[in-house]
Amino acid sequence: MISRLHYISQGYTALEQEQNIRKVLDNGADWIQLRWKEASEKELLQLSEKLKMICESYRATFIINDHVQVAKAIDADGVHLGLDDESIANARAVLGSHKIIGGTANTLENVRQRITEGCDYIGLGPYQFTTTKEKLSPILGLEGYQAILQSLQDKNIEYPPIIAIGGIKLNDIESIKHLGIYGVALSGLLTQNPSILPQIQTV
């Protein structure tokens, strides 16, 4: 089951990452994506092993950003891949059919590509400007999401859960979900205010 609320972790050090993840878990998060761009693969592997056990104790899904081999090594629940990362087919071959594989998309063409590739969910964004991405794709806004969903529906294309991502604030969530978007991925908002998570889950 794909959660409707994804936390994408923040932190420059292993300690910051762990502390931020623990805080959101303590407030009810059930889906953690470890995103630690500054880490070496060894550092990422060590932290991932620890976080996997922590997430299991909270019965939360644990996803690794980008690193398929790390996900395999620690038997994570799955992996999330950007458009420039390893292919979905290769990740599926490495991890197997039972693992969750999510993929990033920015355009209708990206979404259709991800559908063809067999992603379990699609992270579609950015919704608006965000500082967590160095190379930001064109911003979609509500109009961009609506146009993509409408095109898929007009052509009767079945699609997996679509998760909105990128600079989403608390007062954006209701409008995004009203469009028919399955869920949202949050990073800075929850890192800075983990205690608002129960409020978000009721939106």
N, C-alpha and C positions, 0 to 999 in steps of 0.2 A: 504494500500500500504506500503510495507516494504521499508524503505529508503536504499539507496546504501551507505550511510555514517552514521555510528553510533558514537556518542561521549559517552564514558564511563567516568563518572566524577571522579575527584580526589580532595583530600582535607582532612585534618585531623580534621577540625572543620566545623561547619555548615556555618560559614561565608566564609571560603575558598571554600567550595563546591559551595555555591551560587555565589560567585564572578567568579569562573571558568566557571560555567554553563552560566551565563549572558554574559560573553565574547564570548563564542562560538556561542551563540544565536545571539548576535549582529553582528557576522560575517557570519551568514546565515545557521547555523545548524538547521536541522529540525527533529532530532531524538536524544533524551537525555536518557541515562540509568544512573540512580542514583545508584552509588556504593560507599557505605560509611561503610566499615567494622568496623571502630572504634566506631560507634555510638551505643547507647542503642536503644531499640525499640521505646521508647518514643521520643528520640531525632530525630530518623529517621522519625517517624510519623509527628512530628512538621515541620521538614524541607520539607518533601514530600508534605504536604498540601500547603506550600508556593510555592514550585517549580512547582506544578501542575498548579497553577494560572498563574505563569510566563510563563510556556511553552504554555499554552492556548493563552496567549496574543501574542505569536510569531507564533501561529499555528504549534507548534512542538509536535511531539509524545513524551509522557513521560512514560518511562518504569522503574520499580523498580527492582533492582537486589536482588534475593533470597527471599525477604519477601512477601509472597503471601497475608498474612493478612493485611499488610500495604497497598499493592496495592488495595485490596478490600475496605479497610476503606476510602481511599481517592478517589476511583473510577479512579485510574490510567488507562492509555491505555493498560497496560499489565505488564508482569513480565518476567525476564530472570532467568533461573534456571541452576545451575551447575550440574554435574553428581552426586554429593553427597548431593544435596539439595532435597527438597520435590519433589515428583513425578509429572510428567506432568499431569497424570490422576487426582490426587488430586487437583492440581492447576486449572485444567479445571472445576472440580466440584464446586470449590469455586468461581471462577471468571466468569464462563459462556462461552458459545461458541463464543461470540462476542469480547472477549478480546484477545490481542496478547500474545502468550506464545512462548518464544524463549528458546532454550536449547543448552548447551555447548557440544561439541564433540571433541575428539582428534584422534580417530582411525576410520577406515572404519566400524568396528563393532558398535562403538558409533553412527556413522551417521545413520546406518541402524536401530539402536534402536530408535533414535530420529524420524526417518521417521515413524516407526511403532507407536510410541507414539502420533504422530499427531502434532508435533511442527510446528509453523507458519514460523519459520526461525531457522537456525542452526548456532551458533557461533563456527567456526572450527579453532582450533589453539592449541598451539601457533605457529605462523609463525617463530619466532626466540626468543632468550632470552629476557625476560622482567622482570623488577624489581617490577611490580605491582602485581604479583602473588607470594605468599609465597611458595606454593607447585606446582612447574611447571611440567606440563606433558611433555612427549618427544616432542622435536621440530620437526616441519613438513618441513619447507622450501618449496620452489616451487615444489620440486620433490614429497614431501608428498602430497601436494594438488593435483598435477597432477595425481598421482597414485589412489587417492580416487575417483576423478571425473571420471577417465577412467574406473575404476571398476564398478561404478554406471551406466555409459553409456553402457558398454559392456553387462550388465545384464538387460538393458532397465528398470532400476529402476527410477521411478519419484521421484524427491526430491524437497523440498522447497528451497527458497533462502538460499545460503550458504554465510556467512559473515566471512571473514578472520580476525583473531584477534591475537594480541600478538607481541609487539615489532616492529610494522610496521613503517618504515620511509618513508619520502616523495618519495624517489626514488625507493621504492619497489612497490608502488601502481599500476603503469602501468603494470608491469610484472605479478602481482597477477591477475589483471582483465583480462589480455590477456589470461590467462588459462581458463577463463570462470567462474571464481568466481563472484558471484553476486555483492558483495560490501565489504567494509572494516569497521572495528571498530577501532577507535583510542582513545587513552587516553593521555599518556604523550606528544605525538607530538602536539596535539591541546591545551593541557593545557599550554604548554610552548610557543606555537606560534599560537594563535587563528586566527591571521590575514592571515595565509596561507590557510584558509579553502576555500575561493572562488577558489583558484588555484587547490586545490584537487578535487573540484566538477566538474572541466572541464576535468579531466583525464579520 
